[in-house]
């Protein structure tokens, strides 16, 4: 028997779906999955790994939510360079959870026609996590929806990597110093970002009540709309997501004009 609370939730969800302007849906959503540790402490969970498992299972649900309406590109930030400074006894269980996620994602990718890649400075990560990421990419390479998992990712590091790659390519072309300088443009630098093959992020979502991006998609977020949601990531619900889409469709995006 459906409870009154579940019934009202379902009604609200349907209402939100009606209020979303599907013609103004974002083409690229970036999302920061923040608040796992605080959620674990608030809920009295036995360890952080338990909350990470809840959060990664929710990420799989989120990918399903993003099918209606269809979001062509999604970038999810799961691990920053600063996170790697945490104690090994905390990081290793999280790596286990990420590997478990990577092993499950191919089934979901096939179901929803998604390609999946992992972006960031992977060489800073343990070999077992790198191998799992490589296997994931190999298994999920041809889908129309582009899912990027940012791991060992930092926005400043991405811009530095793009600049290094661009300059290296220009030097290989044998350009003069003056020609090399002229060839460095916003367009040429942007073409070397990790997500250069998808549109810049239209909407960036961060959970846990933090009102900052912490460097996430620094280059791609010049004209993004931001949604800072109070709940921790493991508590994020579909209605929270639908509200961000509804509010996004109501914003007047002028792109600096």
Beta strands, then each sheet from edge to edge (+ up, - down):
strand 1: 28-32
strand 2: 73-80
strand 3: 114-119
strand 4: 145-153
strand 5: 203-206
strand 6: 225-228
sheet 1: 3+ 4+ 2+ 1+ 5+ 6+
end
